[in-house]
Amino acid sequence: MSTLPEDTYRSRIEGCERRLKSQRPVETAMIAAKLLLIAAGIFFLYKIAADANADYILLLGAAILLFAVPAIIHEHFIRKRQFILLVRSLNEMEIQALGHRFVDYADGSGHVDLEHPFSSDLDLFGPRSVFHFLNRTTTWFGSECLADWMSRHPEEDCHEILKARQDAIRELTDRIELRQDVQAYGRQIKDTLQRPNSFPLLMAEPYLVLKNTVLILVIHLLPVCTLTAAGLIFAGLHWGLPLGLLVIQSYINRRTRKSIHRIHLLTSHNARVFKAYSLIIRQIENAQVRSPLLQDMQTRLQAGGQPASRHIRTLSNLASFFELRRSEILHPVLNSLLLWDLHCVLRLEKWKSCYAEKAPDWLLALGEFEALSSFANLHFNFRNWTFPEIEPEGRIFRAEALGHFLIPPEDRISNDFLAEGQGTILVVTGPNMAGKSTFLKTLGVNMVLGLAGAPVCARSCRLSPFKLYTSMKVSDSLDKHLSLFYAELQRLKKILDVIVRGEDVFYLLDEMLKGTNALDRQAGAMALMRQLVGFQAAGVVATHDLELTRLEEELPEKIKNFHFDGFVEEDQLRFDYILKPGKCESFNALALMRRIGIKI
């Protein structure tokens, strides 16, 4: 396999083309065989209509039976072709992703939360977001797991968990066939993300038949009695008995109709979804893996000595039997004669009684695999990224050549960074558009990735499990009647409350108290910073206010100044986006005002 991701993807696309080409003659032959048998059948029908020869009736029956052979073979190759086309499209999308384009995966818009401690400020979710760029999940469970890992604060004992995830991601990085097979099976179903609650609700549905011994006896014995009585009509039995039995069955169906309808709604259209889950889980079960986390995942995908994929495939078959309710002709007949719906419910409930407690963990394991696979895909595409070394005891965030991965490599400027020790504050100054806010987002996004177990966009990184809090994009709220200033105060209060409780917080503050006048803003910001250095939290403050840089002289062990530069060249504003020590000495606000026509 090529070491260059694009070469690998192109090689896999070529492999898909070869596989499609090799099976094309078989498909053509099966189509020809089906057409030939259809033509033969039409010919035999014509002959039967002409002279009613019994030989032609037998030949017609043989043609119908023989038609099933090429039809089944052709259907197999159609499914195989669709799968190959999906795999090819996955590799085509990855080539686009290498060019820093957002491809056709969920963007996590459902996880946008303006009140979250950091996700909204860092653009983690939504169109063209961090999640949108790296997400390769195809099921609701995978999407939820990935979003949860990215938005959850680390636990106190997270060091071993993150190490286990890193090991699993490293192993999956080069398992591209396994990862893409899982994706392709998931992408065969469009509603796996739209119908997330059907399975949990089905598992929680109260038992209708299984716990009712009398009803179980009735649905087994009554149809036998009804059919027997109907057959005995020809032997002289009065028709009133089978009719009465049918009335009893109709009454039972009517009494249970609402519950059955509710259960059918939870299984409706889900036979194919369950089948997709079964195929995905089978890939995970059959994979040869070494990392403890993946091995533990395979152990969880077992029940009663059988793989979970087999049990979910059985559930898929049971759900498909229930789909007979969609037939407006066949279903009323079978349900009236055989109590078909209640038999379907009974079999579903038997499955639930065995596996309802275990099944949620199967799907949770599926989601975890997809989340790991998304990070592994990111690592495969960007091999120069690194896994951070997690420092469980200290308070450190050190990185070399740290960059924001949503910025294309040809435009990205990376910087070294170090924040270490209790109460450390880095004050970043600089002119408009020089990169202060982007730098804060760079720190936050890479911290999110690193503390989820993923690689980060850096040459090297050492990171403690901080709890990240930000105040960067606070806005006023008309529906809550909050001004910009008061909304930001509320945000800062939440951060301060967590810090005062003594938790290990890393905060990112961009232009504090911007909703009030300059004097109050300056006094408030300086007071807050003096207070923050007394706690174990650390953070970065970006500001235009040069007065805040004076705090370095007052508290040199705690506060350090850094800046970004901007300069005018040939009447154009230029920026190098390189973080430098010390405070900024040049600002561009007046130059920008002149450019729009304000005479200064």
Backbone hydrogen bonds, N-H to C=O, Kabsch-Sander energy under -0.5 kcal/mol:
donor,donor_aa,acceptor,acceptor_aa,energy
8,T,4,L,-2.1
9,Y,5,P,-2.6
10,R,6,E,-2.6
11,S,7,D,-2.4
12,R,8,T,-2.2
13,I,9,Y,-2.1
14,E,10,R,-2.3
15,G,11,S,-2.1
16,C,12,R,-2.1
17,E,13,I,-2.1
18,R,14,E,-2.2
19,R,15,G,-2.2
20,L,16,C,-2.5
21,K,17,E,-2.3
22,S,18,R,-2.4
23,Q,19,R,-1.4
24,R,20,L,-0.9
27,E,23,Q,-2.2
28,T,24,R,-2.5
29,A,25,P,-2.4
30,M,26,V,-2.3
31,I,27,E,-2.4
32,A,28,T,-2.4
33,A,29,A,-2.5
34,K,30,M,-2.4
35,L,31,I,-2.4
36,L,32,A,-2.5
37,L,33,A,-2.3
38,I,34,K,-2.4
39,A,35,L,-2.6
40,A,36,L,-2.5
41,G,37,L,-2.5
42,I,38,I,-2.4
43,F,39,A,-2.3
44,F,40,A,-2.7
45,L,41,G,-2.4
46,Y,42,I,-2.2
47,K,43,F,-2.2
48,I,44,F,-2.6
49,A,45,L,-2.5
50,A,46,Y,-1.7
51,D,47,K,-2.6
52,A,47,K,-0.6
52,A,48,I,-1.9
56,Y,53,N,-0.6
57,I,53,N,-1.2
58,L,54,A,-2.0
59,L,55,D,-2.3
60,L,56,Y,-2.4
61,G,57,I,-2.1
62,A,58,L,-2.4
63,A,59,L,-2.4
64,I,60,L,-2.2
65,L,61,G,-2.2
66,L,62,A,-2.9
67,F,63,A,-1.8
68,A,64,I,-0.7
68,A,65,L,-0.9
69,V,66,L,-1.2
71,A,67,F,-1.8
72,I,68,A,-2.6
73,I,69,V,-2.2
74,H,70,P,-2.9
75,E,71,A,-2.2
76,H,72,I,-2.0
77,F,73,I,-2.0
78,I,74,H,-2.3
79,R,75,E,-2.2
80,K,76,H,-2.1
81,R,77,F,-2.5
82,Q,78,I,-2.5
83,F,79,R,-2.2
84,I,80,K,-2.3
85,L,81,R,-2.6
86,L,82,Q,-1.9
87,V,83,F,-2.4
88,R,84,I,-2.5
89,S,85,L,-2.3
90,L,86,L,-2.1
91,N,87,V,-1.8
92,E,88,R,-2.0
93,M,89,S,-2.3
94,E,90,L,-1.9
95,I,91,N,-1.7
96,Q,92,E,-1.5
97,A,93,M,-2.5
98,L,94,E,-2.0
99,G,95,I,-0.8
99,G,96,Q,-0.9
100,H,97,A,-2.0
101,R,96,Q,-1.3
103,V,101,R,-0.5
105,Y,103,V,-2.3
111,H,108,G,-2.3
112,V,109,S,-1.6
116,H,113,D,-1.5
120,S,113,D,-0.5
122,L,118,F,-1.7
123,D,120,S,-1.1
124,L,119,S,-2.4
126,G,107,D,-2.6
129,S,126,G,-1.3
130,V,123,D,-2.0
131,F,124,L,-2.7
133,F,129,S,-1.8
134,L,130,V,-1.9
135,N,131,F,-2.5
140,W,192,T,-0.8
143,S,139,T,-2.3
144,E,140,W,-2.6
145,C,141,F,-2.1
146,L,142,G,-2.5
147,A,143,S,-2.3
148,D,144,E,-2.4
149,W,145,C,-2.6
150,M,146,L,-1.8
151,S,147,A,-1.5
152,R,148,D,-1.5
158,C,155,E,-1.3
161,I,157,D,-0.5
162,L,158,C,-3.0
163,K,159,H,-2.1
164,A,160,E,-2.3
165,R,161,I,-2.2
166,Q,162,L,-2.6
167,D,163,K,-2.3
168,A,164,A,-2.2
169,I,165,R,-2.8
170,R,166,Q,-2.5
171,E,167,D,-2.1
172,L,168,A,-2.4
173,T,169,I,-1.5
174,D,170,R,-0.6
175,R,172,L,-0.9
176,I,174,D,-1.3
179,R,175,R,-2.4
180,Q,176,I,-2.7
181,D,177,E,-2.2
182,V,178,L,-2.0
183,Q,179,R,-2.0
184,A,180,Q,-2.8
185,Y,181,D,-2.4
186,G,182,V,-1.9
187,R,183,Q,-2.4
188,Q,184,A,-0.6
188,Q,185,Y,-0.8
189,I,186,G,-1.2
190,K,188,Q,-0.5
195,R,191,D,-1.6
198,S,195,R,-0.7
201,L,197,N,-2.3
202,L,198,S,-2.4
203,M,199,F,-2.4
204,A,200,P,-1.5
205,E,201,L,-0.8
205,E,202,L,-0.7
212,N,209,V,-2.3
213,T,211,K,-0.7
216,I,212,N,-2.1
217,L,213,T,-2.1
218,V,214,V,-2.4
219,I,215,L,-2.7
220,H,216,I,-1.1
221,L,217,L,-2.8
222,L,218,V,-2.6
224,V,220,H,-0.6
225,C,221,L,-2.4
226,T,222,L,-2.7
227,L,223,P,-2.5
228,T,224,V,-2.4
229,A,225,C,-2.7
230,A,226,T,-2.3
231,G,227,L,-2.1
232,L,228,T,-1.9
233,I,229,A,-0.6
233,I,230,A,-0.8
234,F,231,G,-1.0
235,A,232,L,-1.0
236,G,233,I,-1.6
237,L,232,L,-2.5
241,L,238,H,-1.2
243,L,239,W,-1.8
244,G,240,G,-2.3
245,L,241,L,-2.3
246,L,242,P,-2.3
247,V,243,L,-2.0
248,I,244,G,-2.0
249,Q,245,L,-2.3
250,S,246,L,-2.4
251,Y,247,V,-2.1
252,I,248,I,-2.2
253,N,249,Q,-2.4
254,R,250,S,-2.2
255,R,251,Y,-2.3
256,T,252,I,-1.6
257,R,254,R,-0.6
260,I,256,T,-2.4
261,H,257,R,-2.6
262,R,258,K,-2.1
263,I,259,S,-2.2
264,H,260,I,-2.7
265,L,261,H,-2.1
266,L,262,R,-1.3
267,T,263,I,-1.2
268,S,264,H,-2.3
270,N,267,T,-2.2
273,V,269,H,-0.5
274,F,270,N,-3.1
275,K,271,A,-2.0
276,A,272,R,-2.1
277,Y,273,V,-2.3
278,S,274,F,-2.4
279,L,275,K,-2.3
280,I,276,A,-2.6
281,I,277,Y,-2.9
282,R,278,S,-2.1
283,Q,279,L,-1.5
284,I,280,I,-1.6
285,E,281,I,-2.8
286,N,282,R,-2.3
287,A,283,Q,-0.7
287,A,284,I,-0.6
289,V,287,A,-0.8
295,Q,291,S,-2.2
296,D,292,P,-2.6
297,M,293,L,-1.8
298,Q,294,L,-1.9
299,T,295,Q,-1.8
300,R,296,D,-2.0
301,L,297,M,-1.0
302,Q,300,R,-1.0
303,A,306,Q,-2.5
306,Q,303,A,-1.8
308,A,301,L,-1.8
310,R,307,P,-0.8
311,H,307,P,-1.3
312,I,308,A,-2.5
313,R,309,S,-2.0
314,T,310,R,-2.0
315,L,311,H,-1.9
316,S,312,I,-2.2
317,N,313,R,-2.1
318,L,314,T,-2.4
319,A,315,L,-2.5
320,S,316,S,-1.9
321,F,317,N,-1.8
322,F,318,L,-1.4
323,E,319,A,-0.7
323,E,320,S,-0.7
324,L,321,F,-1.5
325,R,322,F,-1.8
326,R,323,E,-2.1
327,S,324,L,-2.1
328,E,326,R,-0.7
331,H,327,S,-1.0
333,V,329,I,-0.9
334,L,330,L,-2.4
335,N,331,H,-3.0
336,S,332,P,-1.7
337,L,333,V,-2.2
338,L,334,L,-3.2
339,L,335,N,-1.3
340,W,334,L,-0.5
343,H,339,L,-1.8
344,C,340,W,-2.3
345,V,341,D,-2.5
346,L,342,L,-2.5
347,R,343,H,-2.1
348,L,344,C,-2.2
349,E,345,V,-2.6
350,K,346,L,-2.1
351,W,347,R,-1.9
352,K,348,L,-2.5
353,S,349,E,-2.4
354,C,350,K,-1.0
354,C,351,W,-0.7
355,Y,351,W,-2.3
356,A,352,K,-2.6
359,A,355,Y,-3.1
361,D,358,K,-0.8
362,W,358,K,-1.4
363,L,359,A,-2.1
364,L,360,P,-2.0
365,A,361,D,-2.4
366,L,362,W,-2.2
367,G,363,L,-2.3
368,E,364,L,-2.4
369,F,365,A,-2.4
370,E,366,L,-2.2
371,A,367,G,-2.2
372,L,368,E,-2.6
373,S,369,F,-2.7
374,S,370,E,-2.0
375,F,371,A,-1.8
376,A,372,L,-2.5
377,N,373,S,-2.4
378,L,374,S,-1.8
379,H,375,F,-2.2
380,F,376,A,-2.5
381,N,377,N,-2.2
382,F,378,L,-1.7
385,W,382,F,-1.6
386,T,456,V,-1.9
389,E,461,C,-2.7
390,I,388,P,-0.7
391,E,389,E,-0.5
391,E,463,L,-2.7
397,F,419,A,-2.2
398,R,462,R,-2.8
399,A,417,F,-2.6
400,E,460,S,-2.2
402,L,415,N,-2.8
403,G,457,C,-2.5
405,F,403,G,-0.7
407,I,404,H,-1.7
411,D,408,P,-1.8
412,R,408,P,-1.5
414,S,412,R,-0.5
415,N,402,L,-2.3
417,F,399,A,-2.7
419,A,397,F,-1.8
421,G,395,R,-2.4
423,G,537,A,-1.4
424,T,421,G,-1.0
425,I,558,K,-2.8
426,L,539,G,-2.2
427,V,425,I,-0.6
427,V,560,K,-2.9
428,V,426,L,-0.6
428,V,541,V,-3.2
429,T,427,V,-0.6
429,T,562,F,-2.4
430,G,543,T,-0.5
434,A,431,P,-1.6
439,F,435,G,-2.1
440,L,436,K,-2.1
441,K,437,S,-2.3
442,T,438,T,-2.4
443,L,439,F,-2.4
444,G,440,L,-2.4
445,V,441,K,-3.2
446,N,442,T,-2.0
447,M,443,L,-1.9
448,V,444,G,-2.4
449,L,445,V,-2.4
450,G,446,N,-2.7
451,L,447,M,-2.4
452,A,449,L,-1.3
453,G,449,L,-0.6
453,G,450,G,-0.8
454,A,449,L,-2.3
456,V,386,T,-3.4
458,A,456,V,-2.0
459,R,400,E,-2.8
460,S,400,E,-1.1
462,R,398,R,-2.9
463,L,389,E,-2.7
464,S,396,I,-2.1
466,F,464,S,-2.6
467,K,504,D,-2.8
468,L,466,F,-0.7
469,Y,506,F,-2.1
470,T,117,P,-2.4
471,S,508,L,-2.5
477,S,482,L,-2.1
481,H,478,L,-0.8
482,L,477,S,-2.9
487,A,483,S,-2.7
488,E,484,L,-2.2
489,L,485,F,-2.2
490,Q,486,Y,-2.2
491,R,487,A,-1.8
492,L,488,E,-2.9
493,K,489,L,-2.4
494,K,490,Q,-2.0
495,I,491,R,-1.8
496,L,492,L,-2.9
497,D,493,K,-2.8
498,V,494,K,-1.7
499,I,495,I,-2.1
500,V,496,L,-2.8
501,R,497,D,-1.4
502,G,499,I,-1.9
503,E,498,V,-1.4
505,V,503,E,-1.3
506,F,467,K,-2.0
507,Y,538,A,-2.0
508,L,469,Y,-1.8
509,L,540,V,-2.7
510,D,471,S,-2.5
511,E,509,L,-0.6
511,E,542,A,-3.1
514,K,511,E,-0.9
516,T,513,L,-1.3
521,R,517,N,-2.7
522,Q,518,A,-2.5
523,A,519,L,-2.5
524,G,520,D,-2.9
525,A,521,R,-2.6
526,M,522,Q,-2.3
527,A,523,A,-2.0
528,L,524,G,-2.4
529,M,525,A,-2.3
530,R,526,M,-2.2
531,Q,527,A,-1.7
532,L,528,L,-2.4
533,V,529,M,-1.6
534,G,531,Q,-1.3
535,F,532,L,-1.9
538,A,505,V,-2.4
539,G,424,T,-1.9
540,V,507,Y,-2.3
541,V,426,L,-2.9
542,A,509,L,-3.0
543,T,428,V,-2.4
546,L,544,H,-0.9
548,L,545,D,-1.3
549,T,546,L,-1.1
550,R,547,E,-1.4
551,L,548,L,-1.4
552,E,549,T,-1.4
553,E,550,R,-1.0
554,E,550,R,-1.1
555,L,551,L,-3.0
558,K,555,L,-1.3
559,I,555,L,-2.7
560,K,425,I,-2.2
562,F,427,V,-3.1
563,H,580,K,-2.7
564,F,429,T,-2.1
567,F,574,R,-2.4
569,E,572,Q,-3.5
572,Q,569,E,-1.1
574,R,567,F,-3.5
576,D,565,D,-0.7
577,Y,565,D,-0.5
579,L,577,Y,-0.5
580,K,563,H,-2.6
582,G,561,N,-2.7
592,L,588,N,-2.4
593,M,589,A,-2.1
594,R,590,L,-2.4
595,R,591,A,-1.8
596,I,592,L,-1.0
596,I,593,M,-0.6
597,G,594,R,-1.5
598,I,593,M,-2.3
599,K,597,G,-0.6
600,I,598,I,-0.7
